[in-house]
């Protein structure tokens, strides 16, 4: 087992559905979709700390296997603590080649609270 595999833990892609609320508005619900393994690491650089102090949401790097393709705008949830993240980059931008023995793909994500309604 590789060190990368040992860092992985269960995550879920959250599926968004909308329905009319009967009063002219919309009800949004989020449900757990596909499960996948990933590791989320907080950007602890001095620049990221300054940005957080100015109100920017914490930024994470999420690492998955190459077979897991997360897209800009996807929302994922870490199973361990139910923390949600919104993907801020495209999973096709940063991955190891198929010929590499290291099987990984990375995206940038922000800590994100699910909107109500």
Order of alpha helices (4+ residues) and beta strands (2+ residues): alpha-beta-beta-alpha-beta-beta-beta-beta
